[in-house]
Each structure stands twice: as C-alpha cells, then as structure tokens.
C-alpha cells in the first residue's frame, strides 16, 4: 500500500529534500521522525527519498498491478498536472 510513503512524506517537509551537499544538514533535523516511519524501516533512507523526488510512475509500478488502476492513475496525473505519470 501507499500508506508507508504517506507516513514518510508527512514526517519530512518537501523543501528539506535537496539534491546538493546541504541535503545532509536539511535531513538531519528530521531524521528522528523519518527513522520511525515504516517506509524507512523497509526501504532505507535513500530509497525513500528517491521515491519522493522521482516520478510517481516509479512508485505506481512497484505498488499497483491492476491495468485499470494504472490507466486511472495516469489519467489523474494528467488531469492534475497536464503530464502523464511517467513525467510527473
């Protein structure tokens, strides 16, 4: 399910996720919250952060298997952002 990803994203504000050397300092203050999330325990910090920074399609491919739901999520991504899930 997507519940662990929701817990992880709630524990860390999006601006704290950076792609530079300052990321360590930004993430350090949220680490106690992050380490308690089930996504962190199952996947590790790098995988969890890469899920938040990457396209939603990466998460959908690992979680959703039903062809109808895959098309529905692609449609939802397009309606919200104007892009398909692989580009969102």
C-alpha positions in Angstrom: 0.0 0.0 0.0 1.0 3.6 -0.2 0.4 4.3 3.5 4.2 4.0 4.4 5.0 6.6 1.7 2.4 8.9 3.2 3.8 8.5 6.6 7.3 9.2 5.3 6.3 12.3 3.4 4.4 13.6 6.4 7.4 13.2 8.6 9.6 15.4 6.3 8.6 18.6 4.5 9.4 18.6 0.8 11.7 21.6 0.9 14.1 19.5 3.1 14.7 17.1 0.2 17.5 18.6 -1.7 20.0 17.3 -4.3 23.1 19.1 -3.0 25.5 18.6 -0.2 23.3 20.6 2.1 20.8 17.8 2.0 22.5 16.0 4.8 22.1 19.0 7.1 18.5 19.6 6.0 17.5 15.9 6.5 19.4 15.6 9.8 16.9 17.5 11.8 14.0 15.4 10.5 15.8 12.1 10.9 14.1 11.1 14.3 10.7 11.4 12.5 11.9 9.7 9.4 13.5 6.7 11.2 10.2 5.9 12.8 8.3 5.5 9.6 7.7 2.1 8.2 9.0 3.1 4.7 12.4 4.0 6.2 12.5 0.7 8.1 11.6 -1.3 5.0 13.4 0.5 2.2 16.1 2.7 3.8 16.5 6.5 3.6 18.0 6.7 0.1 15.2 4.6 -1.5 12.5 6.6 0.4 13.9 10.0 -0.6 14.3 8.8 -4.2 10.7 7.9 -4.3 9.7 11.4 -3.1 12.0 13.1 -5.7 11.3 10.8 -8.6 8.3 10.4 -10.9 5.2 9.0 -9.4 5.3 6.3 -12.1 8.2 4.6 -10.2 6.0 4.2 -7.1 3.0 3.2 -9.1 4.9 0.4 -11.0 6.0 -1.1 -7.7 2.7 -0.9 -5.9 -0.2 -1.1 -8.5 -0.7 -4.1 -10.7 -4.3 -3.7 -11.9 -4.3 -2.4 -15.5 -7.4 -0.3 -14.9 -5.9 1.4 -11.9 -2.7 2.0 -13.8 -4.7 3.8 -16.5 -6.8 5.7 -14.0 -3.7 6.9 -12.1 -2.2 8.0 -15.4 -5.4 10.0 -16.2 -5.4 11.5 -12.7 -1.8 12.7 -13.1 -2.7 14.2 -16.5 -5.8 16.0 -15.1 -3.8 17.4 -12.2 -0.5 18.3 -13.9 -1.0 18.0 -17.6 1.6 15.3 -17.7 1.4 11.5 -17.7 2.5 9.7 -14.6 6.0 8.9 -16.0 6.6 12.7 -16.4 5.0 13.9 -13.1 
